């Protein structure tokens, strides 16, 4: 593993332990060249996913991009970081198990929204506001009014 500080390719693993509910391995690494310490995560990847955008453009699936968008939606919400990591891993496993390497961005958005709706309503509305490209307060009002009957039943 290349050192992110000096670029040395000969780094050493100092500690390994299970992470994210045993679906990843967390490794603490040390670079003998510069003395830098950093953490890496090793996960099983069933297949290389390609995201097909609505414009038809294709790009490699980026777990970090998915994680960033979910963490932004969950910002300042009372959800444990471990729970968020489990949620992200579950979404990725679901995408990999679809059986296709090409996944439309719409499918990813719908899976994220479905998952967020079960965990935190505020994060769900935040994510939806970006995903559905809300332009005005009326968009929020319409979305939340559609959400209210489902919330009232719970």
HULIN-V844765 format. One record per backbone hydrogen bond with DSSP energy under -1.0 kcal/mol. NH is the residue of the N-H (numbers start at 1). CO is the residue of the C=O. If there is no record, write none. Layout:
NH & CO
NH & CO
This chain:
3 & 8
7 & 3
12 & 30
14 & 28
15 & 28
17 & 26
19 & 24
23 & 19
23 & 20
24 & 19
25 & 42
26 & 17
27 & 40
28 & 15
29 & 38
30 & 12
31 & 36
35 & 31
38 & 29
40 & 27
42 & 25
50 & 101
51 & 59
52 & 103
53 & 57
56 & 53
59 & 51
61 & 49
66 & 62
67 & 63
68 & 64
69 & 65
70 & 66
71 & 67
72 & 68
73 & 69
74 & 70
77 & 74
79 & 77
84 & 80
85 & 81
86 & 82
87 & 83
88 & 84
89 & 85
90 & 86
91 & 87
92 & 88
93 & 89
94 & 90
95 & 91
96 & 92
97 & 93
98 & 95
103 & 50
105 & 52
108 & 104
109 & 105
110 & 106
111 & 107
112 & 108
113 & 109
114 & 110
115 & 111
116 & 112
117 & 113
120 & 116
124 & 120
125 & 121
126 & 122
127 & 123
128 & 124
129 & 125
130 & 126
131 & 127
132 & 128
134 & 129
139 & 136
140 & 136
141 & 137
142 & 138
143 & 139
144 & 140
145 & 141
146 & 142
147 & 143
148 & 144
151 & 147
152 & 148
153 & 149
